[in-house]
Amino acid sequence: MTDTFRHNPELSRYELEEDGFLAWADYQRAGHRLVIPHVEADPALRGKGSAGRLMTRVAETARAEGMRITPLCAYAAAWLKRNDPDLIA
């Protein structure tokens, strides 16, 4: 399995491509907050941990930029609560 993480500012989302399929997290920036309204994975990636790997990279990016995350998406909120609660704004 190969994966590529990238920031896609034209679509306001972070993307994780695995074996030609995408998982992505839409975002809006509000000051030092990254608001995540939606996280989705291509059906071919579901159940493989792709969305979790995507969120790991989103959290690393937010931390490196000195941002906190406001998750509006239930998946993003649950992932942050379990894995990185200090980033929740």
C-alpha positions in Angstrom: 0.0 0.0 0.0 1.3 3.4 -0.9 -0.1 6.7 0.3 0.4 10.3 -0.5 -0.8 13.2 1.8 -1.3 16.6 0.3 -2.9 19.9 0.9 -5.4 20.9 -1.8 -6.1 24.6 -1.2 -8.1 25.0 -4.4 -10.7 22.6 -2.9 -10.0 23.6 0.8 -9.2 20.1 1.8 -6.5 17.8 2.9 -6.2 14.6 0.9 -4.7 11.1 1.4 -4.4 9.1 -1.7 -4.0 5.3 -1.3 -3.7 3.0 -4.3 -5.4 5.6 -6.5 -8.3 6.2 -4.1 -8.9 9.3 -2.0 -9.8 10.1 1.6 -10.2 13.8 2.3 -11.0 16.3 5.0 -12.7 19.5 4.0 -11.7 22.6 6.1 -12.1 26.3 6.6 -9.5 28.4 8.4 -10.7 30.8 11.1 -7.8 32.6 12.7 -5.7 29.9 14.4 -8.5 27.4 14.1 -8.9 24.7 11.4 -12.6 23.9 11.2 -13.3 20.4 9.8 -16.9 20.1 8.6 -16.5 16.8 6.7 -14.2 13.8 6.4 -14.9 11.2 3.7 -13.1 8.1 2.2 -13.8 6.5 -1.1 -15.8 3.3 -0.5 -12.8 1.2 -1.6 -10.8 2.6 1.4 -13.4 2.1 4.1 -12.5 -0.2 6.9 -8.8 0.0 6.1 -7.9 2.9 8.5 -7.4 5.4 5.7 -9.5 8.1 7.4 -7.6 7.6 10.6 -4.2 8.0 8.8 -5.6 11.1 7.1 -6.6 12.6 10.4 -3.2 11.8 11.9 -1.6 13.9 9.1 -4.2 16.7 9.5 -3.4 16.8 13.2 0.3 16.9 12.6 -0.2 19.7 10.1 -2.4 21.7 12.5 0.1 21.3 15.3 3.1 22.3 13.1 1.2 25.5 12.1 0.2 26.3 15.7 -3.5 25.7 15.0 -6.3 24.0 16.9 -9.1 22.0 15.3 -12.8 22.6 15.6 -14.4 19.3 14.3 -17.9 19.7 13.0 -17.8 16.2 11.5 -18.7 13.4 13.9 -15.9 11.2 12.6 -13.3 14.0 13.1 -14.6 14.8 16.5 -14.5 11.2 17.7 -11.0 10.7 16.2 -9.6 13.8 17.9 -11.3 13.0 21.2 -9.6 9.5 21.1 -6.3 10.4 19.7 -5.4 14.1 20.1 -7.8 15.9 22.5 -5.4 18.7 23.1 -5.9 20.0 19.6 -9.7 20.4 19.9 -10.8 24.1 20.0 
